[in-house]
Amino acid sequence: MRELIPVSFRAIGHSVEILPPYGRNVPANATLARAITDPTKQISEELSFAFVFFNERLFGGRVRRCLVTLQRHRDSAGYFAAQRFETRDGSIVIDEIALNPELFHERSVTNIFSTLVHEQVHALQFQYGHPSSGGYHNKEWGDWMERIGLIPSHTGAEGGRRTGVHMSHYIQHEGLFALVCADLVAQSTVSFVDRWRAQATRAGFDTVSGGNNHKRDKSKATSKTRFSCPGCKANAWGKPELRIDCRPCRQPMAAS
């Protein structure tokens, strides 16, 4: 059984009043959003706390504060963008670290935090080192990653190249990051995951690589699936997670 959560909206001048609800289905075991005081503040505080925690424990507080954002970004679990933001008067310029929430469901909290630290190393190198142009992960970056127990690898596993444009990493067993992150995970988490992605995964439409990979599996993410109407036999092609109906036949088209 699904619980009906009625919600309707009534305009009052320039504001909106939420009236006692009407008509939106959520899973019966789901906690209603009204039980969470402020989800935006909650996840922002979790990511901010993680940034400061790793900054102190891994980098001695040397990484300047960045704006940590959630961005769906094709083929990437996260990225660092130097001097991406500024205040409206231009007096302060801030770097950005973005994490891809579309991958949160299939990655452990430790792996999510490893991407945050991966990007913190980029921030540290931009601030104090010699980053290469064009997004190239150079030897200096790789050396700094290894010092904290994240091993560069273009495959996200042992034996991969340790430099290049499209790079991932894997976590060194009992390395510094693994030990520090265990302390953090014992007291904090990343509370929210992409529910649509979770549903697609449960339905067998998992198009994204998991594990420690910093980048997504491009070959899977870009593949196309054929959908066929059981009535008129018409075909359509699209991403595997799509739900397509044949309008003339009023039937769902099956993936094949």
GROMACS elastic network, one bead per residue, 0.5 to 0.9 nm:
[ bonds ]
;  ai    aj funct       b0    kb
    1    27     6  0.79572   500
    1    28     6  0.63564   500
    2    25     6  0.62656   500
    2    26     6  0.62072   500
    2    27     6  0.54436   500
    2    29     6  0.85363   500
    3    24     6  0.84027   500
    3    25     6  0.62148   500
    3    26     6  0.62731   500
    3    27     6  0.68089   500
    3    28     6  0.53467   500
    3    29     6  0.88130   500
    4    21     6  0.83733   500
    4    22     6  0.73829   500
    4    23     6  0.57607   500
    4    24     6  0.57170   500
    4    25     6  0.52344   500
    4    26     6  0.71141   500
    4    28     6  0.88626   500
    5    20     6  0.86481   500
    5    21     6  0.55647   500
    5    22     6  0.60452   500
    5    23     6  0.56795   500
    5    24     6  0.51893   500
    5    25     6  0.63916   500
    5    26     6  0.75376   500
    5    32     6  0.84790   500
    6    19     6  0.83971   500
    6    20     6  0.62596   500
    6    24     6  0.59444   500
    6    25     6  0.86874   500
    7    18     6  0.67183   500
    7    19     6  0.62535   500
    7    20     6  0.59367   500
    7    23     6  0.64549   500
    7    24     6  0.72253   500
    8    17     6  0.84399   500
    8    18     6  0.60227   500
    8    19     6  0.54996   500
    8    20     6  0.70443   500
    8    21     6  0.57077   500
    8    22     6  0.61106   500
    8    23     6  0.84770   500
    9    16     6  0.63803   500
    9    17     6  0.58761   500
    9    18     6  0.51215   500
    9    19     6  0.62302   500
    9    21     6  0.89692   500
   10    15     6  0.86115   500
   10    16     6  0.57631   500
   10    17     6  0.54615   500
   10    18     6  0.68488   500
   10    19     6  0.74331   500
   11    14     6  0.70364   500
   11    15     6  0.61104   500
   11    17     6  0.65633   500
   12    15     6  0.52167   500
   12    16     6  0.57836   500
   12    17     6  0.69459   500
   13    16     6  0.79386   500
   18    21     6  0.78173   500
   19    22     6  0.86218   500
   21    24     6  0.82332   500
   25    28     6  0.86857   500
   26    29     6  0.83740   500
   26    30     6  0.67651   500
   26    32     6  0.84643   500
   27    30     6  0.53378   500
   27    31     6  0.87673   500
   28    31     6  0.83789   500
   30    33     6  0.89352   500
   31    34     6  0.83653   500
   31    35     6  0.68657   500
   31    36     6  0.84601   500
   32    35     6  0.56412   500
   32    36     6  0.76231   500
   33    36     6  0.54902   500
   33    37     6  0.81639   500
   33    38     6  0.88994   500
   33    39     6  0.82229   500
   34    37     6  0.68294   500
   34    38     6  0.88012   500
   36    39     6  0.62509   500
   36    42     6  0.88267   500
   37    41     6  0.86822   500
   37    42     6  0.84465   500
   38    41     6  0.53918   500
   38    42     6  0.61424   500
   38    43     6  0.89411   500
   39    43     6  0.62523   500
   39    44     6  0.83762   500
   39   191     6  0.88587   500
   39   192     6  0.84759   500
   40    43     6  0.56895   500
   40    44     6  0.61053   500
   40    45     6  0.85499   500
   41    44     6  0.50795   500
   41    45     6  0.59574   500
   41    46     6  0.85278   500
   42    45     6  0.52778   500
   42    46     6  0.62601   500
   42    47     6  0.88224   500
   42   191     6  0.79834   500
   43    47     6  0.62060   500
   43    48     6  0.84419   500
   43   189     6  0.88844   500
   43   190     6  0.66032   500
   43   191     6  0.65586   500
   43   192     6  0.72866   500
   44    47     6  0.53148   500
   44    48     6  0.60038   500
   44    49     6  0.84254   500
   44    68     6  0.80288   500
   44    69     6  0.84313   500
   45    49     6  0.58367   500
   45    50     6  0.84063   500
   46    49     6  0.51892   500
   46    50     6  0.61963   500
   46    51     6  0.86894   500
   46   188     6  0.68416   500
   46   189     6  0.66550   500
   46   190     6  0.63935   500
   46   191     6  0.81007   500
   47    50     6  0.50307   500
   47    51     6  0.61475   500
   47    52     6  0.87188   500
   47    68     6  0.71286   500
   47    69     6  0.88903   500
   47   113     6  0.87535   500
   47   116     6  0.87134   500
   47   189     6  0.85843   500
   47   190     6  0.74242   500
   48    51     6  0.50775   500
   48    52     6  0.63220   500
   48    53     6  0.85081   500
   48    67     6  0.87880   500
   48    68     6  0.73003   500
   49    52     6  0.52757   500
   49    53     6  0.59674   500
   49    54     6  0.86202   500
   49   188     6  0.83622   500
   50    54     6  0.61024   500
   50    55     6  0.82843   500
   50   113     6  0.75560   500
   50   116     6  0.83952   500
   50   184     6  0.73791   500
   50   188     6  0.79795   500
   50   189     6  0.86681   500
   51    54     6  0.54872   500
   51    55     6  0.59540   500
   51    56     6  0.86473   500
   51    65     6  0.81522   500
   51    66     6  0.86266   500
   51    68     6  0.84267   500
   51   113     6  0.88781   500
   51   116     6  0.74632   500
   51   117     6  0.78790   500
   51   120     6  0.81517   500
   52    56     6  0.61206   500
   52    57     6  0.85207   500
   52    61     6  0.76480   500
   52    65     6  0.81960   500
   53    56     6  0.54284   500
   53    57     6  0.61474   500
   53    58     6  0.82889   500
   53    61     6  0.89172   500
   53   180     6  0.88396   500
   53   184     6  0.75023   500
   54    57     6  0.50564   500
   54    58     6  0.53597   500
   54    59     6  0.70620   500
   54    60     6  0.87083   500
   54    61     6  0.83604   500
   54   117     6  0.71822   500
   54   120     6  0.87713   500
   54   177     6  0.85804   500
   54   180     6  0.76215   500
   54   181     6  0.79687   500
   54   184     6  0.86010   500
   55    58     6  0.56250   500
   55    60     6  0.61691   500
   55    62     6  0.69190   500
   55    63     6  0.62673   500
   55    64     6  0.88303   500
   55   117     6  0.85598   500
   55   120     6  0.80097   500
   56    59     6  0.57433   500
   56    62     6  0.78900   500
   56    63     6  0.88634   500
   57    60     6  0.61192   500
   57    61     6  0.76964   500
   57   180     6  0.70306   500
   58    61     6  0.79966   500
   58   117     6  0.89521   500
   58   148     6  0.66386   500
   58   176     6  0.77836   500
   58   177     6  0.74732   500
   58   180     6  0.78818   500
   59    62     6  0.57763   500
   59    63     6  0.68694   500
   59   121     6  0.88217   500
   59   124     6  0.84538   500
   59   148     6  0.87217   500
   60    63     6  0.81432   500
   61    64     6  0.78243   500
   62   124     6  0.74021   500
   63    66     6  0.83253   500
   63   120     6  0.70870   500
   63   121     6  0.83842   500
   63   123     6  0.66981   500
   63   124     6  0.54242   500
   63   127     6  0.76410   500
   64    94     6  0.87279   500
   64    95     6  0.84247   500
   64   123     6  0.78406   500
   64   124     6  0.78750   500
   64   127     6  0.79537   500
   65    68     6  0.88977   500
   65    94     6  0.77269   500
   65    95     6  0.77628   500
   66    94     6  0.59845   500
   66    96     6  0.53168   500
   66    97     6  0.63743   500
   66   120     6  0.88066   500
   66   123     6  0.82775   500
   67    84     6  0.89689   500
   67    85     6  0.80411   500
   67    94     6  0.67005   500
   67    95     6  0.62561   500
   67    97     6  0.61663   500
   67    98     6  0.81693   500
   68    95     6  0.87391   500
   68    96     6  0.59218   500
   68    98     6  0.56715   500
   68    99     6  0.76075   500
   68   116     6  0.88736   500
   69    96     6  0.71650   500
   69    97     6  0.62714   500
   69    99     6  0.63612   500
   69   100     6  0.86812   500
   70    78     6  0.86853   500
   70    97     6  0.85899   500
   70    98     6  0.54406   500
   70    99     6  0.50032   500
   70   100     6  0.57508   500
   70   101     6  0.60833   500
   71    78     6  0.79051   500
   71    98     6  0.58386   500
   71    99     6  0.59105   500
   71   100     6  0.50868   500
   71   101     6  0.67847   500
   71   102     6  0.84836   500
   72    76     6  0.84207   500
   72    77     6  0.84556   500
   72    78     6  0.86891   500
   72    98     6  0.87685   500
   72    99     6  0.77301   500
   72   101     6  0.64245   500
   72   102     6  0.62295   500
   72   103     6  0.88245   500
   73    76     6  0.58000   500
   73    77     6  0.73911   500
   73    78     6  0.74685   500
   73    79     6  0.86511   500
   73    98     6  0.88805   500
   73    99     6  0.84671   500
   73   100     6  0.62173   500
   73   102     6  0.86041   500
   74    77     6  0.83916   500
   74   100     6  0.88040   500
   74   215     6  0.87045   500
   74   216     6  0.75304   500
   74   218     6  0.85747   500
   74   221     6  0.85682   500
   75   208     6  0.86935   500
   75   214     6  0.87292   500
   75   215     6  0.53193   500
   75   217     6  0.67808   500
   75   218     6  0.59994   500
   75   221     6  0.77684   500
   76    79     6  0.72273   500
   76    99     6  0.85707   500
   76   100     6  0.71254   500
   76   166     6  0.89622   500
   76   213     6  0.87774   500
   76   214     6  0.61735   500
   76   216     6  0.53783   500
   76   217     6  0.89321   500
   77    98     6  0.84494   500
   77    99     6  0.60002   500
   77   100     6  0.50067   500
   77   101     6  0.80779   500
   77   102     6  0.84331   500
   77   103     6  0.68156   500
   77   104     6  0.89334   500
   77   112     6  0.82691   500
   77   115     6  0.69349   500
   77   213     6  0.76530   500
   77   214     6  0.50751   500
   77   215     6  0.54270   500
   77   216     6  0.67564   500
   78    97     6  0.73208   500
   78    98     6  0.52241   500
   78   100     6  0.55119   500
   78   115     6  0.64347   500
   78   116     6  0.74900   500
   78   118     6  0.86742   500
   78   119     6  0.73265   500
   78   214     6  0.69978   500
   78   215     6  0.78596   500
   79    96     6  0.81686   500
   79    97     6  0.59159   500
   79    98     6  0.53181   500
   79    99     6  0.68231   500
   79   100     6  0.86389   500
   79   115     6  0.85334   500
   79   116     6  0.87302   500
   79   118     6  0.87232   500
   79   119     6  0.61955   500
   79   122     6  0.87948   500
   80    95     6  0.75373   500
   80    96     6  0.57872   500
   80    98     6  0.64394   500
   80   119     6  0.54888   500
   80   120     6  0.78368   500
   80   122     6  0.65122   500
   80   123     6  0.68401   500
   81    84     6  0.56643   500
   81    95     6  0.59443   500
   81    96     6  0.50329   500
   81    97     6  0.64291   500
   81    98     6  0.80725   500
   81   122     6  0.89834   500
   81   123     6  0.83688   500
   82    85     6  0.85660   500
   82    94     6  0.75418   500
   82    96     6  0.63311   500
   82    97     6  0.85994   500
   82   122     6  0.89654   500
   82   123     6  0.73250   500
   82   126     6  0.73334   500
   83    86     6  0.75022   500
   83    93     6  0.57173   500
   83    94     6  0.50711   500
   83    96     6  0.70310   500
   84    93     6  0.74546   500
   84    94     6  0.62362   500
   84    95     6  0.53132   500
   84    96     6  0.58367   500
   85    92     6  0.83488   500
   85    93     6  0.57365   500
   85    94     6  0.50344   500
   85    95     6  0.63918   500
   85    96     6  0.71307   500
   86    89     6  0.79242   500
   86    90     6  0.56221   500
   86    91     6  0.72575   500
   86    92     6  0.53795   500
   86    94     6  0.57954   500
   86    95     6  0.87274   500
   87    90     6  0.50719   500
   87    91     6  0.62308   500
   87    92     6  0.54792   500
   87    93     6  0.67539   500
   87    94     6  0.83942   500
   88    91     6  0.78196   500
   88    92     6  0.86292   500
   89    92     6  0.79563   500
   90    93     6  0.70140   500
   95   123     6  0.76293   500
   96   123     6  0.86797   500
   97   116     6  0.74548   500
   97   119     6  0.63748   500
   97   120     6  0.76308   500
   97   123     6  0.82558   500
   98   116     6  0.81030   500
   98   119     6  0.82842   500
   99   102     6  0.89714   500
   99   103     6  0.88980   500
   99   112     6  0.80703   500
   99   115     6  0.74907   500
   99   116     6  0.71125   500
  100   103     6  0.60498   500
  100   104     6  0.73335   500
  101   104     6  0.51001   500
  101   105     6  0.79962   500
  101   192     6  0.84647   500
  101   193     6  0.64464   500
  101   194     6  0.61410   500
  102   105     6  0.72606   500
  102   106     6  0.88333   500
  102   193     6  0.73623   500
  102   194     6  0.54154   500
  102   195     6  0.86706   500
  102   196     6  0.84680   500
  102   197     6  0.62736   500
  102   198     6  0.88261   500
  103   106     6  0.58620   500
  103   107     6  0.63999   500
  103   112     6  0.85671   500
  103   193     6  0.78775   500
  103   194     6  0.74474   500
  103   197     6  0.76602   500
  103   208     6  0.75496   500
  103   209     6  0.85931   500
  103   210     6  0.76239   500
  103   216     6  0.87848   500
  104   107     6  0.52947   500
  104   108     6  0.74157   500
  104   109     6  0.78989   500
  104   112     6  0.68876   500
  104   190     6  0.83970   500
  104   192     6  0.78580   500
  104   193     6  0.51883   500
  104   194     6  0.66312   500
  104   197     6  0.88362   500
  104   198     6  0.89795   500
  105   108     6  0.77660   500
  105   192     6  0.83849   500
  105   193     6  0.51232   500
  105   194     6  0.62449   500
  105   195     6  0.77204   500
  105   197     6  0.71142   500
  105   198     6  0.58772   500
  105   201     6  0.88976   500
  106   193     6  0.88380   500
  106   197     6  0.86832   500
  106   198     6  0.76229   500
  106   201     6  0.83256   500
  106   208     6  0.86326   500
  106   209     6  0.84366   500
  106   210     6  0.58986   500
  106   211     6  0.78610   500
  107   110     6  0.79845   500
  107   111     6  0.59391   500
  107   112     6  0.64162   500
  107   210     6  0.58990   500
  107   211     6  0.61250   500
  107   212     6  0.77024   500
  108   111     6  0.51573   500
  108   112     6  0.63188   500
  108   113     6  0.86484   500
  108   211     6  0.78905   500
  108   212     6  0.88865   500
  109   112     6  0.50439   500
  109   113     6  0.61541   500
  109   114     6  0.85305   500
  109   185     6  0.73098   500
  109   189     6  0.63663   500
  109   190     6  0.63558   500
  110   113     6  0.51271   500
  110   114     6  0.61233   500
  110   115     6  0.88691   500
  110   178     6  0.81958   500
  110   181     6  0.66021   500
  110   182     6  0.77559   500
  110   185     6  0.71522   500
  110   189     6  0.88028   500
  111   115     6  0.65334   500
  111   116     6  0.88507   500
  111   170     6  0.89260   500
  111   171     6  0.83715   500
  111   211     6  0.71249   500
  111   212     6  0.57007   500
  111   213     6  0.85176   500
  111   214     6  0.89870   500
  112   115     6  0.53492   500
  112   116     6  0.66549   500
  112   117     6  0.89984   500
  112   190     6  0.82499   500
  112   212     6  0.83730   500
  113   117     6  0.63164   500
  113   118     6  0.85413   500
  113   181     6  0.76107   500
  113   190     6  0.88131   500
  114   117     6  0.51039   500
  114   118     6  0.60475   500
  114   119     6  0.86777   500
  114   150     6  0.77436   500
  114   169     6  0.86311   500
  114   170     6  0.85931   500
  114   171     6  0.77076   500
  114   177     6  0.78968   500
  114   178     6  0.89263   500
  114   181     6  0.83059   500
  114   212     6  0.79349   500
  114   214     6  0.87917   500
  115   119     6  0.62931   500
  115   120     6  0.85467   500
  115   168     6  0.87575   500
  115   169     6  0.87128   500
  115   212     6  0.83653   500
  115   213     6  0.88041   500
  115   214     6  0.64656   500
  116   119     6  0.52864   500
  116   120     6  0.62462   500
  116   121     6  0.88784   500
  117   121     6  0.62643   500
  117   122     6  0.86813   500
  117   145     6  0.88911   500
  117   150     6  0.87316   500
  117   177     6  0.86416   500
  118   121     6  0.53601   500
  118   122     6  0.67745   500
  118   145     6  0.72922   500
  118   150     6  0.77335   500
  118   168     6  0.85561   500
  118   169     6  0.81301   500
  118   214     6  0.85154   500
  119   123     6  0.62989   500
  119   124     6  0.86233   500
  120   124     6  0.60778   500
  120   125     6  0.85157   500
  121   125     6  0.60929   500
  121   126     6  0.85268   500
  121   141     6  0.70489   500
  121   144     6  0.70483   500
  121   145     6  0.67526   500
  122   125     6  0.51080   500
  122   126     6  0.61421   500
  122   127     6  0.86058   500
  122   131     6  0.78809   500
  122   137     6  0.87427   500
  122   141     6  0.71113   500
  123   126     6  0.51019   500
  123   127     6  0.61696   500
  123   128     6  0.85767   500
  124   127     6  0.51360   500
  124   128     6  0.59492   500
  124   129     6  0.71130   500
  125   128     6  0.52300   500
  125   130     6  0.61978   500
  125   131     6  0.60218   500
  125   140     6  0.81371   500
  125   141     6  0.67788   500
  125   144     6  0.85279   500
  126   129     6  0.57996   500
  126   130     6  0.66818   500
  126   131     6  0.59315   500
  127   130     6  0.86007   500
  129   140     6  0.78162   500
  129   141     6  0.84966   500
  130   138     6  0.88791   500
  130   140     6  0.74647   500
  130   141     6  0.85400   500
  131   135     6  0.84202   500
  131   136     6  0.78449   500
  131   137     6  0.76170   500
  131   138     6  0.70728   500
  131   140     6  0.78570   500
  131   141     6  0.74503   500
  132   135     6  0.67766   500
  132   136     6  0.55485   500
  132   137     6  0.69201   500
  132   138     6  0.64102   500
  133   136     6  0.60828   500
  133   137     6  0.89334   500
  134   165     6  0.76146   500
  135   164     6  0.84662   500
  135   165     6  0.56973   500
  135   166     6  0.80693   500
  136   163     6  0.74794   500
  136   164     6  0.54193   500
  136   166     6  0.76208   500
  136   167     6  0.86321   500
  137   140     6  0.82373   500
  137   141     6  0.61761   500
  137   142     6  0.71008   500
  137   162     6  0.81938   500
  137   163     6  0.52485   500
  137   164     6  0.51755   500
  137   165     6  0.57548   500
  137   166     6  0.78219   500
  137   167     6  0.70158   500
  138   141     6  0.54456   500
  138   142     6  0.63224   500
  138   143     6  0.87968   500
  138   162     6  0.82612   500
  138   163     6  0.53496   500
  138   164     6  0.67513   500
  138   165     6  0.86131   500
  139   143     6  0.60287   500
  139   144     6  0.85699   500
  139   162     6  0.76601   500
  139   163     6  0.62948   500
  140   143     6  0.51288   500
  140   144     6  0.62861   500
  140   145     6  0.86402   500
  141   144     6  0.51796   500
  141   145     6  0.61835   500
  141   146     6  0.87238   500
  141   152     6  0.88854   500
  141   163     6  0.84269   500
  142   145     6  0.50581   500
  142   146     6  0.62511   500
  142   147     6  0.87519   500
  142   150     6  0.88302   500
  142   151     6  0.75290   500
  142   152     6  0.59240   500
  142   162     6  0.63753   500
  142   163     6  0.67647   500
  143   146     6  0.51954   500
  143   147     6  0.63514   500
  143   151     6  0.87987   500
  143   152     6  0.87021   500
  144   147     6  0.52190   500
  144   148     6  0.69251   500
  144   150     6  0.88004   500
  145   148     6  0.56354   500
  145   149     6  0.65596   500
  145   150     6  0.51889   500
  145   151     6  0.62322   500
  145   152     6  0.68386   500
  145   169     6  0.87330   500
  146   149     6  0.50340   500
  146   150     6  0.52262   500
  146   151     6  0.51277   500
  146   152     6  0.72202   500
  146   172     6  0.84623   500
  147   150     6  0.75645   500
  147   151     6  0.87013   500
  147   175     6  0.88334   500
  147   176     6  0.79261   500
  148   151     6  0.86150   500
  148   172     6  0.88732   500
  148   175     6  0.70214   500
  148   176     6  0.52220   500
  148   177     6  0.55733   500
  148   178     6  0.88951   500
  149   170     6  0.86245   500
  149   171     6  0.62546   500
  149   172     6  0.50800   500
  149   173     6  0.79649   500
  149   174     6  0.81057   500
  149   176     6  0.51273   500
  149   177     6  0.51483   500
  149   178     6  0.70722   500
  150   169     6  0.61211   500
  150   170     6  0.58178   500
  150   172     6  0.58490   500
  150   175     6  0.78435   500
  150   176     6  0.84314   500
  150   177     6  0.67959   500
  150   178     6  0.85704   500
  151   156     6  0.85581   500
  151   157     6  0.86204   500
  151   158     6  0.82902   500
  151   162     6  0.77148   500
  151   168     6  0.85567   500
  151   169     6  0.52050   500
  151   170     6  0.53175   500
  151   171     6  0.62342   500
  151   172     6  0.64273   500
  152   155     6  0.88504   500
  152   156     6  0.74145   500
  152   157     6  0.85661   500
  152   158     6  0.88492   500
  152   160     6  0.77252   500
  152   161     6  0.73444   500
  152   163     6  0.71990   500
  152   167     6  0.70056   500
  152   168     6  0.60397   500
  152   170     6  0.67142   500
  153   156     6  0.50339   500
  153   157     6  0.61031   500
  153   158     6  0.68904   500
  153   159     6  0.71626   500
  153   161     6  0.51095   500
  153   163     6  0.74046   500
  153   167     6  0.61148   500
  153   168     6  0.53076   500
  153   170     6  0.69975   500
  153   213     6  0.89563   500
  154   157     6  0.77851   500
  154   159     6  0.89123   500
  154   160     6  0.52578   500
  154   161     6  0.53360   500
  154   162     6  0.65090   500
  154   163     6  0.74134   500
  154   164     6  0.73022   500
  154   165     6  0.86431   500
  154   166     6  0.64292   500
  154   168     6  0.51476   500
  154   169     6  0.70271   500
  154   213     6  0.85768   500
  154   214     6  0.88031   500
  154   215     6  0.87811   500
  155   158     6  0.78661   500
  155   159     6  0.81102   500
  155   160     6  0.53905   500
  155   161     6  0.76329   500
  155   167     6  0.73772   500
  155   168     6  0.63763   500
  155   169     6  0.75225   500
  155   170     6  0.88869   500
  155   213     6  0.70767   500
  155   214     6  0.89045   500
  155   215     6  0.87780   500
  156   159     6  0.89792   500
  156   160     6  0.70997   500
  156   167     6  0.77433   500
  156   170     6  0.53233   500
  156   211     6  0.81006   500
  156   212     6  0.59151   500
  156   214     6  0.70461   500
  156   215     6  0.84539   500
  157   160     6  0.62346   500
  157   168     6  0.84215   500
  157   169     6  0.68732   500
  157   170     6  0.57558   500
  157   171     6  0.89649   500
  157   212     6  0.79537   500
  157   213     6  0.80930   500
  158   161     6  0.89370   500
  158   169     6  0.87998   500
  158   170     6  0.74895   500
  159   162     6  0.86804   500
  160   169     6  0.88845   500
  161   164     6  0.73500   500
  161   167     6  0.83082   500
  162   167     6  0.76604   500
  162   168     6  0.86956   500
  162   169     6  0.84077   500
  163   166     6  0.84967   500
  163   167     6  0.70258   500
  164   167     6  0.61625   500
  166   214     6  0.87652   500
  166   215     6  0.72889   500
  167   213     6  0.85541   500
  167   214     6  0.68501   500
  167   215     6  0.70610   500
  168   212     6  0.75475   500
  168   213     6  0.54024   500
  168   215     6  0.61768   500
  169   212     6  0.65844   500
  169   213     6  0.64863   500
  169   214     6  0.65775   500
  170   211     6  0.87129   500
  170   212     6  0.56130   500
  170   213     6  0.74035   500
  170   214     6  0.88524   500
  171   174     6  0.86136   500
  171   175     6  0.75134   500
  171   177     6  0.74322   500
  171   178     6  0.67724   500
  171   212     6  0.74841   500
  172   176     6  0.80301   500
  172   177     6  0.77214   500
  172   178     6  0.69368   500
  173   176     6  0.88260   500
  173   178     6  0.66929   500
  173   179     6  0.88802   500
  174   177     6  0.79300   500
  174   178     6  0.56014   500
  174   179     6  0.60938   500
  175   178     6  0.53222   500
  175   179     6  0.63599   500
  175   180     6  0.87272   500
  176   179     6  0.53079   500
  176   180     6  0.61397   500
  176   181     6  0.84124   500
  177   180     6  0.51586   500
  177   181     6  0.57513   500
  177   182     6  0.83344   500
  178   181     6  0.52341   500
  178   182     6  0.61197   500
  178   183     6  0.88592   500
  179   182     6  0.52603   500
  179   183     6  0.67096   500
  180   183     6  0.52797   500
  180   184     6  0.65615   500
  180   185     6  0.88964   500
  181   185     6  0.60342   500
  181   186     6  0.84676   500
  182   185     6  0.51913   500
  182   186     6  0.62177   500
  183   186     6  0.53231   500
  183   187     6  0.70560   500
  183   188     6  0.89105   500
  184   187     6  0.54676   500
  184   188     6  0.58363   500
  184   189     6  0.79358   500
  185   188     6  0.50724   500
  185   189     6  0.58493   500
  186   189     6  0.81682   500
  188   191     6  0.88883   500
  190   193     6  0.79421   500
  192   195     6  0.85616   500
  193   196     6  0.89441   500
  193   197     6  0.83147   500
  193   198     6  0.77851   500
  194   197     6  0.53984   500
  194   198     6  0.63044   500
  194   199     6  0.88434   500
  195   199     6  0.61572   500
  195   200     6  0.86006   500
  196   199     6  0.51319   500
  196   200     6  0.62405   500
  196   201     6  0.86341   500
  197   200     6  0.50707   500
  197   201     6  0.61524   500
  197   202     6  0.86719   500
  197   205     6  0.88216   500
  197   206     6  0.80400   500
  197   241     6  0.88406   500
  198   201     6  0.51144   500
  198   202     6  0.62456   500
  198   203     6  0.86346   500
  198   206     6  0.87420   500
  199   202     6  0.51482   500
  199   203     6  0.61563   500
  199   204     6  0.87320   500
  199   205     6  0.85251   500
  200   203     6  0.50873   500
  200   204     6  0.63781   500
  200   206     6  0.62501   500
  200   207     6  0.87647   500
  200   240     6  0.89657   500
  200   241     6  0.59539   500
  200   242     6  0.89039   500
  201   204     6  0.52177   500
  201   205     6  0.51546   500
  201   207     6  0.79943   500
  201   241     6  0.86418   500
  202   205     6  0.73423   500
  202   206     6  0.78506   500
  203   206     6  0.80220   500
  203   241     6  0.85670   500
  204   207     6  0.89572   500
  204   241     6  0.84688   500
  205   240     6  0.58622   500
  205   241     6  0.51900   500
  205   242     6  0.87889   500
  206   209     6  0.80984   500
  206   220     6  0.88064   500
  206   221     6  0.89459   500
  206   240     6  0.82350   500
  206   241     6  0.77432   500
  207   216     6  0.88480   500
  207   217     6  0.76992   500
  207   218     6  0.89322   500
  207   220     6  0.54433   500
  207   221     6  0.51560   500
  207   222     6  0.84458   500
  207   223     6  0.84932   500
  207   239     6  0.88038   500
  207   240     6  0.74981   500
  207   241     6  0.79932   500
  208   216     6  0.57783   500
  208   217     6  0.57331   500
  208   218     6  0.80600   500
  208   220     6  0.67686   500
  208   221     6  0.60839   500
  209   212     6  0.89084   500
  209   213     6  0.70523   500
  209   215     6  0.80862   500
  209   216     6  0.55107   500
  209   217     6  0.51319   500
  209   218     6  0.87008   500
  209   220     6  0.81790   500
  209   221     6  0.86914   500
  210   213     6  0.63122   500
  210   214     6  0.89597   500
  210   216     6  0.78558   500
  210   217     6  0.86125   500
  211   214     6  0.87651   500
  212   215     6  0.88901   500
  213   216     6  0.68429   500
  213   217     6  0.84961   500
  215   218     6  0.81951   500
  216   219     6  0.88362   500
  216   220     6  0.85898   500
  216   221     6  0.74297   500
  217   220     6  0.56379   500
  217   221     6  0.61064   500
  217   222     6  0.86814   500
  218   222     6  0.59713   500
  218   223     6  0.84320   500
  219   222     6  0.56091   500
  219   223     6  0.62986   500
  220   223     6  0.52701   500
  220   224     6  0.86975   500
  221   224     6  0.86285   500
  221   239     6  0.80748   500
  221   240     6  0.89285   500
  222   239     6  0.75667   500
  223   238     6  0.82936   500
  223   239     6  0.68044   500
  223   240     6  0.77773   500
  224   237     6  0.61693   500
  224   238     6  0.51392   500
  224   239     6  0.51756   500
  224   240     6  0.65101   500
  225   236     6  0.82991   500
  225   237     6  0.54550   500
  225   238     6  0.54577   500
  225   239     6  0.59185   500
  225   240     6  0.53355   500
  225   241     6  0.89488   500
  225   255     6  0.66112   500
  225   256     6  0.68411   500
  226   235     6  0.66186   500
  226   236     6  0.57400   500
  226   238     6  0.67528   500
  226   239     6  0.87230   500
  226   240     6  0.82719   500
  226   254     6  0.82092   500
  226   255     6  0.57425   500
  226   256     6  0.55528   500
  227   234     6  0.83020   500
  227   235     6  0.55284   500
  227   236     6  0.50999   500
  227   237     6  0.59265   500
  227   238     6  0.77509   500
  227   240     6  0.89626   500
  227   244     6  0.73973   500
  227   253     6  0.54409   500
  227   254     6  0.51371   500
  227   256     6  0.59925   500
  228   231     6  0.87530   500
  228   232     6  0.86246   500
  228   233     6  0.58229   500
  228   234     6  0.56841   500
  228   236     6  0.65443   500
  228   237     6  0.88208   500
  228   246     6  0.86469   500
  228   252     6  0.86030   500
  228   254     6  0.52850   500
  228   255     6  0.65068   500
  228   256     6  0.71757   500
  229   232     6  0.59021   500
  229   234     6  0.53527   500
  229   235     6  0.65317   500
  229   236     6  0.86987   500
  229   245     6  0.78446   500
  229   246     6  0.62618   500
  229   249     6  0.80285   500
  229   251     6  0.69904   500
  229   252     6  0.67948   500
  229   254     6  0.64331   500
  230   233     6  0.55316   500
  230   234     6  0.81155   500
  230   249     6  0.89354   500
  230   251     6  0.76866   500
  230   252     6  0.81767   500
  230   253     6  0.68316   500
  230   254     6  0.74382   500
  231   234     6  0.80491   500
  231   246     6  0.87100   500
  231   249     6  0.64745   500
  231   251     6  0.75704   500
  232   246     6  0.86253   500
  232   248     6  0.86545   500
  232   249     6  0.71342   500
  234   246     6  0.79822   500
  234   253     6  0.86664   500
  235   253     6  0.81513   500
  236   244     6  0.83507   500
  236   253     6  0.84385   500
  237   240     6  0.87817   500
  238   241     6  0.83465   500
  238   242     6  0.68548   500
  239   242     6  0.57696   500
  240   243     6  0.84984   500
  240   255     6  0.75611   500
  243   252     6  0.75713   500
  243   253     6  0.76367   500
  243   254     6  0.85706   500
  243   255     6  0.88702   500
  244   251     6  0.88461   500
  244   252     6  0.60040   500
  244   253     6  0.55317   500
  244   254     6  0.79422   500
  244   255     6  0.89747   500
  245   249     6  0.84021   500
  245   250     6  0.66062   500
  245   251     6  0.55938   500
  245   253     6  0.52570   500
  245   254     6  0.87463   500
  246   249     6  0.55140   500
  246   250     6  0.54404   500
  246   251     6  0.54051   500
  246   252     6  0.60697   500
  246   253     6  0.62014   500
  247   251     6  0.70983   500
  247   252     6  0.87143   500
  248   251     6  0.82230   500
  249   252     6  0.86506   500
